[in-house]
Amino acid sequence: MRKKRSTKIPYKKIKTKLKWLDAVSKTGWLTKKEMDELKPSESYTTGYIYEETDEYIKTFGTYSVDEEGIEFGEVLCIPKNWI
């Protein structure tokens, strides 16, 4: 009989969503108006908190568990001053 694997993970779920500002880049030539209107992108993350320090927060949105352990997908490391 196969042993049932636990799908419990020791990571805290993000309660609603994490709002943060992301850098925006443009290549090519921009007009003065386009430069004046350029702002960071408002971004939102849901999922789980892997690690949080005074400098950054690591999150992931998906995970997979098998015999060898856990793997993470949709991983972000966001500087705290961007939040």
JOPE-V619259 format. One record per residue. N is the residue number from 1. RES is the residue in one letter. D_FIRST is the distance of its C-alpha to the first C-alpha in Angstrom with 2 decimals. Layout:
((N/RES/D_FIRST) (N/RES/D_FIRST))
This chain:
((1/M/0.00) (2/R/3.82) (3/K/6.51) (4/K/9.16) (5/R/12.38) (6/S/15.57) (7/T/18.37) (8/K/21.00) (9/I/23.78) (10/P/26.64) (11/Y/29.39) (12/K/31.98) (13/K/32.37) (14/I/35.93) (15/K/37.30) (16/T/39.45) (17/K/40.53) (18/L/42.11) (19/K/45.59) (20/W/47.03) (21/L/49.74) (22/D/48.99) (23/A/51.47) (24/V/52.98) (25/S/54.50) (26/K/56.86) (27/T/58.11) (28/G/61.49) (29/W/64.62) (30/L/64.72) (31/T/67.74) (32/K/69.02) (33/K/67.76) (34/E/64.23) (35/M/64.35) (36/D/65.63) (37/E/62.82) (38/L/59.98) (39/K/57.65) (40/P/54.12) (41/S/51.38) (42/E/49.87) (43/S/46.10) (44/Y/43.21) (45/T/39.67) (46/T/36.66) (47/G/33.21) (48/Y/32.34) (49/I/34.43) (50/Y/33.06) (51/E/36.13) (52/E/39.60) (53/T/42.66) (54/D/46.39) (55/E/46.78) (56/Y/43.83) (57/I/40.68) (58/K/37.56) (59/T/35.54) (60/F/32.71) (61/G/31.90) (62/T/28.45) (63/Y/25.47) (64/S/22.24) (65/V/19.28) (66/D/16.97) (67/E/15.62) (68/E/19.32) (69/G/20.50) (70/I/22.68) (71/E/25.40) (72/F/28.32) (73/G/30.47) (74/E/33.85) (75/V/34.94) (76/L/38.42) (77/C/40.44) (78/I/43.39) (79/P/46.44) (80/K/47.25) (81/N/50.83) (82/W/49.60) (83/I/48.03))
